[in-house]
Amino acid sequence: MPGIPFTKASACGNDFLIIDGAHLPADAAAFTRNICDRHDGIGADGVEWIFPGKEGADVECRLINADGSAAEVSGNGTRCVAAWWHSRQSGQQRVVNVLTGAGAKECRVVSAAGTEYQFEMKIGVPQIAGERKLALSSGEVSGLQLNMGNPQFVVFVDNFDFPWQARGAEIQAQSQHFPEGTNVDFVRVTGPDRIEARFFERGAGETRSSGTGSCASAVAAIHLRGVKSPVTVVAPGGSQEGRWEKEVFLTGPARLIGEGTFFI
């Protein structure tokens, strides 16, 4: 039976399918929607399509979200690609350079044991657009608009006891403010160097974690709330650490879950 081989990986519950770009079908969006379906497919937040490295990178990846839309980069997805690539090498290389739609990302191996990895990833310099107020059905909301290689909007909250998913979707729908869409991050400061976050991502909806979202949340907390770097970002899927010097560095896990074939 014809099929397409895949590897499934997860970074703090943010899961991805890693597939050789040689199998990229003509209608990549429809295929990605099918394979990412949680009931009739394999299930994932997106597919990282893999190609040979160029421009000095070890490997290139192109991300398509679960809804079939293309994305510039995923911090968690890139770590998953780095883990996948590293697992196929001799294991001696300590840095994996991954070329994404937002440029090359350096992933330094902190630890590797079997299918479990920890990476420090150089995300890049945040582009802070500033605070913006939006009119929503529930009232006015204020957030920090910035770019971490992909668009982000960070909203500070006192708790998560409200329909934040619906609010995130309503924020995303304001295309006049976000012509390229946006990821929405809801953040609660819980300590001098610690925050808690919930993520509603462009093309995927609610996710258990987000790498670039964690970085955006850390940057916003440092920039607006005086939180100290490095910042521990706690999400439902686990914790990551964002460090902001001139550039932002993200440290977190990546786990290879399994391999299989998706029948077509």
Buried (B, 14 or more C-beta within 10 A) or exposed (E): EEEBEBBBBBBBBBBBBBBEBEBBEEEBBEBBBBBBEEEEBBBBBBBBBBBEBEEEBBBBBBBBBBBBBBBBBBBBBBBBBBBBBBBEEEEEEEBBBBBBBBEBBBBBBEEBEEEEBBBBBBBBEBEBEEEBEBEEEEEEBEBBBBBBBBBBBBBBBEEEEEEBBEBBBBBBEBEEEBEEBBBBBBBBBEEEBBBBBBBBBBBBBBBBBBBBBBBBBBBBBBBBEEBEBBBBBBBBBBBBBBBBEEEBBBBBBBBBBEEBEBEE
